[in-house]
Amino acid sequence: MKRFFTLFLLIGSTFVGYSQEFNPPQGVAEFKTMSSKILNTERSYSIYLPKSYSTNTERKYPVLYLLHGLYGSNKDWVERGHVKDVANRLINAEEAVEMIIVMPDAGTDWYGYFNMDGWAYEDYFFKELIPHIEKTYRTIPDKKHRAIAGLSMGGGGSVVYAQKYPDMFSSVYAMSAWLGIEPGGGIQDADVKGKELNRTVLENHAVKFVANADAETQEELKDIRWFIDCGDDDFLLPINLDFYRAMQKAEIPSELRVRDGGHDWEYWHSALYRALPFVSNGFLR
């Protein structure tokens, strides 16, 4: 019996060592809140921290701001897009660098990423959220190590943010992006919040911004890496193509992918496998 017990301990210790060796640390996703004086409320955000964040406490990381779509929240990319699993897989395969991914909430109380009457979300994003992230977490707080991406309403938000603040982001990855509407378009039978969203999307028309950009603005946009990703069955494909053509006409380098798919989470989940390597290349440039 004593010999059997000793053998059991040896086998057990070997198993523990094997388990630790073949189950290395993985990145985690967390749900957080912060106070906003601009919006006069508590704001939620989700954050992905890469696998070495808790063990290498001297290291600083690049940041991707990843935006959700209309009627969504900060939890969408975690619960529906499975961002943690995708990031862990790509980082472990060395197809993406370790990065912090921040997923803000622009949908619980209002809809949209722009300033509206009574809801100055754009001010909040740049004056409170980014400073909060860079104060709270070990980020590399410069343009080269900051990127932005998003889907649908968030895809449009990511493009417009980079257009208006070209000194803030190195790369933009827009998925199925809502890049503008014409008068009378947008959300039909909208409530007050929806009407405000329609107005701000109309005012922040990404295609018209490029078409009307002067030479100095065009040069600023050329210092950003652009990627447009939209499904061939997506109702927003026409305006995504219009945006790409406007970028070509202005001689602003950009990449376009039209893949099989529609305006849904199956498409956006698959897009992450392209988005994270793309922004990683921008961080390493």
Secondary structure as GFF3:
##gff-version 3
##sequence-region A 1 285
A	DSSP	alpha_helix	2	22	.	.	.	ID=ss1
A	DSSP	beta_strand	28	36	.	.	.	ID=ss2
A	DSSP	beta_strand	41	49	.	.	.	ID=ss3
A	DSSP	beta_strand	63	67	.	.	.	ID=ss4
A	DSSP	alpha_helix	76	79	.	.	.	ID=ss5
A	DSSP	alpha_helix	83	92	.	.	.	ID=ss6
A	DSSP	beta_strand	100	104	.	.	.	ID=ss7
A	DSSP	beta_strand	115	116	.	.	.	ID=ss8
A	DSSP	beta_strand	119	120	.	.	.	ID=ss9
A	DSSP	alpha_helix	121	124	.	.	.	ID=ss10
A	DSSP	pi_helix	125	129	.	.	.	ID=ss11
A	DSSP	alpha_helix	130	136	.	.	.	ID=ss12
A	DSSP	three_ten_helix	143	145	.	.	.	ID=ss13
A	DSSP	beta_strand	146	151	.	.	.	ID=ss14
A	DSSP	alpha_helix	153	164	.	.	.	ID=ss15
A	DSSP	beta_strand	171	175	.	.	.	ID=ss16
A	DSSP	alpha_helix	192	203	.	.	.	ID=ss17
A	DSSP	alpha_helix	206	211	.	.	.	ID=ss18
A	DSSP	alpha_helix	215	221	.	.	.	ID=ss19
A	DSSP	beta_strand	225	231	.	.	.	ID=ss20
A	DSSP	alpha_helix	237	249	.	.	.	ID=ss21
A	DSSP	beta_strand	255	259	.	.	.	ID=ss22
A	DSSP	alpha_helix	265	284	.	.	.	ID=ss23
###
